[in-house]
Amino acid sequence: MIALHYYLILSAVVFAIGVVGVLIRRNLIVILMSIELMLNAVNLTFIAFSRYLGSTDGQVAVFFVMAVAAAEAVIGLAIIISVYRHRQSLDPQEMQLLKW
Amino acid sequence: MDTASLIFYLLAALLVIASLLVVFLRNVVHCAMALVSALLLIAVLFVTLQAPMVGVLQVMVYAGAIMVLFLFVIMLLNPAALERQRGLWWGFGAMLALMLAGVLVPLVMTNDLPADPVAATELFGSPEMLAKSLFSDFVLPFEIASVLLLVAIIGAVVLAKREN
């Protein structure tokens, strides 16, 4: 059987890849997708701990993370549509109305 | 090497490749497809970790509903122009992520973690067990989650509505 470390390292790597996506991409939709990737990396640690500690609580936590992620995706995409209508662009670099 | 570890290494390699594709492909639709495959691979990992119910939810909610929503928005906005790249930012982001991984991985290695899973009962991860936990210990968060989803629906309708 695989030790718990391997699952945690895998999810740390996937989380770091998601962070790269948020930092370097210049398309709002892809940034939102990278956030979903990070949430899933965390879900993987929840499920791994739930299995290795023999408790269902981790799975319930993942259930709630999914509900929050669905709400986040819906609101995020609605904001993206709204921003695109005003600025005709998905580039976060061009959204600097509040910048001095 | 036994079959379980072989399956894990295969899934882990594919998952890392799919995640890298999400970040580094330049066409948004291709990114979305890579993300679907990453989510499906995570669902398979859930099933190997005795969480079949959560795995099914993952396929239905994430790879199904949320990704359809993403693709719908991509089609609606049609971001045809490929984004410009900036060499400096790519290096900066990659460096920060390496630092993050360099902090997280040693942290995992130094901790005293269980090497073997607890012997699971037949019911572990089944809908019955999940529902029992959800409707006894976690009733209040469950109800709050329903309110949250309602707020999200109303917010999405208000935000995406055409102003005139």
Chai-1 contact restraints between the chains, C-beta under 6 A:
chainA,res_idxA,chainB,res_idxB,connection_type,confidence,min_distance_angstrom,max_distance_angstrom,comment,restraint_id
A,M1,B,D116,contact,1.0,0.0,6.0,A-B,restraint_1
A,I2,B,S5,contact,1.0,0.0,6.0,A-B,restraint_2
A,I2,B,F8,contact,1.0,0.0,6.0,A-B,restraint_3
A,A3,B,A115,contact,1.0,0.0,6.0,A-B,restraint_4
A,L4,B,L113,contact,1.0,0.0,6.0,A-B,restraint_5
A,L4,B,P114,contact,1.0,0.0,6.0,A-B,restraint_6
A,H5,B,V108,contact,1.0,0.0,6.0,A-B,restraint_7
A,L8,B,V108,contact,1.0,0.0,6.0,A-B,restraint_8
A,I9,B,V105,contact,1.0,0.0,6.0,A-B,restraint_9
A,I9,B,V108,contact,1.0,0.0,6.0,A-B,restraint_10
A,L10,B,A12,contact,1.0,0.0,6.0,A-B,restraint_11
A,A12,B,A101,contact,1.0,0.0,6.0,A-B,restraint_12
A,A12,B,L104,contact,1.0,0.0,6.0,A-B,restraint_13
A,A12,B,V105,contact,1.0,0.0,6.0,A-B,restraint_14
A,V13,B,V16,contact,1.0,0.0,6.0,A-B,restraint_15
A,V14,B,S19,contact,1.0,0.0,6.0,A-B,restraint_16
A,A16,B,A97,contact,1.0,0.0,6.0,A-B,restraint_17
A,A16,B,L100,contact,1.0,0.0,6.0,A-B,restraint_18
A,A16,B,A101,contact,1.0,0.0,6.0,A-B,restraint_19
A,I17,B,S19,contact,1.0,0.0,6.0,A-B,restraint_20
A,I17,B,V23,contact,1.0,0.0,6.0,A-B,restraint_21
A,V19,B,A97,contact,1.0,0.0,6.0,A-B,restraint_22
A,V19,B,L100,contact,1.0,0.0,6.0,A-B,restraint_23
A,V20,B,V23,contact,1.0,0.0,6.0,A-B,restraint_24
A,V20,B,G93,contact,1.0,0.0,6.0,A-B,restraint_25
A,V20,B,A97,contact,1.0,0.0,6.0,A-B,restraint_26
A,G21,B,V23,contact,1.0,0.0,6.0,A-B,restraint_27
A,L23,B,G93,contact,1.0,0.0,6.0,A-B,restraint_28
A,I24,B,W89,contact,1.0,0.0,6.0,A-B,restraint_29
A,I24,B,W90,contact,1.0,0.0,6.0,A-B,restraint_30
A,I24,B,G93,contact,1.0,0.0,6.0,A-B,restraint_31
A,R26,B,E83,contact,1.0,0.0,6.0,A-B,restraint_32
A,N27,B,E83,contact,1.0,0.0,6.0,A-B,restraint_33
A,I29,B,V28,contact,1.0,0.0,6.0,A-B,restraint_34
A,V30,B,C31,contact,1.0,0.0,6.0,A-B,restraint_35
A,M33,B,V22,contact,1.0,0.0,6.0,A-B,restraint_36
A,M33,B,C31,contact,1.0,0.0,6.0,A-B,restraint_37
A,M33,B,L35,contact,1.0,0.0,6.0,A-B,restraint_38
A,L37,B,S19,contact,1.0,0.0,6.0,A-B,restraint_39
A,L37,B,V22,contact,1.0,0.0,6.0,A-B,restraint_40
A,N40,B,I42,contact,1.0,0.0,6.0,A-B,restraint_41
A,L44,B,I42,contact,1.0,0.0,6.0,A-B,restraint_42
A,I47,B,F46,contact,1.0,0.0,6.0,A-B,restraint_43
A,I47,B,L49,contact,1.0,0.0,6.0,A-B,restraint_44
A,I47,B,A51,contact,1.0,0.0,6.0,A-B,restraint_45
A,A48,B,L49,contact,1.0,0.0,6.0,A-B,restraint_46
A,R51,B,L49,contact,1.0,0.0,6.0,A-B,restraint_47
A,R51,B,Q50,contact,1.0,0.0,6.0,A-B,restraint_48
A,R51,B,P117,contact,1.0,0.0,6.0,A-B,restraint_49
A,Y52,B,P114,contact,1.0,0.0,6.0,A-B,restraint_50
A,Y52,B,P117,contact,1.0,0.0,6.0,A-B,restraint_51
A,G54,B,V118,contact,1.0,0.0,6.0,A-B,restraint_52
A,T56,B,M129,contact,1.0,0.0,6.0,A-B,restraint_53
A,T56,B,S133,contact,1.0,0.0,6.0,A-B,restraint_54
A,Q59,B,A51,contact,1.0,0.0,6.0,A-B,restraint_55
A,Q59,B,V54,contact,1.0,0.0,6.0,A-B,restraint_56
A,Q59,B,L130,contact,1.0,0.0,6.0,A-B,restraint_57
A,V60,B,S133,contact,1.0,0.0,6.0,A-B,restraint_58
A,V60,B,L134,contact,1.0,0.0,6.0,A-B,restraint_59
A,V60,B,F138,contact,1.0,0.0,6.0,A-B,restraint_60
A,V62,B,V54,contact,1.0,0.0,6.0,A-B,restraint_61
A,F64,B,P141,contact,1.0,0.0,6.0,A-B,restraint_62
A,F64,B,A145,contact,1.0,0.0,6.0,A-B,restraint_63
A,M66,B,V61,contact,1.0,0.0,6.0,A-B,restraint_64
A,A67,B,A145,contact,1.0,0.0,6.0,A-B,restraint_65
A,A71,B,L148,contact,1.0,0.0,6.0,A-B,restraint_66
A,A71,B,L149,contact,1.0,0.0,6.0,A-B,restraint_67
A,A71,B,A152,contact,1.0,0.0,6.0,A-B,restraint_68
A,A73,B,I66,contact,1.0,0.0,6.0,A-B,restraint_69
A,V74,B,A152,contact,1.0,0.0,6.0,A-B,restraint_70
A,V74,B,A156,contact,1.0,0.0,6.0,A-B,restraint_71
A,I75,B,A152,contact,1.0,0.0,6.0,A-B,restraint_72
A,I75,B,G155,contact,1.0,0.0,6.0,A-B,restraint_73
A,L77,B,V73,contact,1.0,0.0,6.0,A-B,restraint_74
A,A78,B,A156,contact,1.0,0.0,6.0,A-B,restraint_75
A,A78,B,L159,contact,1.0,0.0,6.0,A-B,restraint_76
A,A78,B,A160,contact,1.0,0.0,6.0,A-B,restraint_77
A,I79,B,L159,contact,1.0,0.0,6.0,A-B,restraint_78
A,I81,B,A160,contact,1.0,0.0,6.0,A-B,restraint_79
A,S82,B,L159,contact,1.0,0.0,6.0,A-B,restraint_80
A,Y84,B,L77,contact,1.0,0.0,6.0,A-B,restraint_81
A,L90,B,P79,contact,1.0,0.0,6.0,A-B,restraint_82
